[in-house]
Amino acid sequence: MAENNVTSFKPTDEGSNEARDVGGVTGERLKSFIERVERLEEEKTALLEDIKEVYGEAKATGFEPKIMRRVIKLRKMDIEKRREEDELLELYKAAIGMA
């Protein structure tokens, strides 16, 4: 089974930050990937905070963030996909007496 392919790892120096090659995995390469992801996660957090701040500024000047988010979503959509969605929305609204 898969257990036969697992190499047991017992660090000799538990406090060491030194990357090692273990079970065919290059420690330095793995550490590099992990550090890159950590940096990107930090950047993502900062960007999300900046976006939240922009929505707050917009709200303070009278704009509705919920509607702004919807407009942004619509702008990302392909025009044909957006038209199709609009038509379906109108059809559904008419079907339940909202139109």
HELIX and SHEET records of a PDB file:
HELIX    1   1 ALA A    2  ASN A    5  5                                   4    
HELIX    2   2 GLY A   27  ALA A   60  1                                  34    
HELIX    3   3 PRO A   65  LYS A   76  1                                  12    
HELIX    4   4 ILE A   79  ALA A   95  1                                  17    
END                                                                             
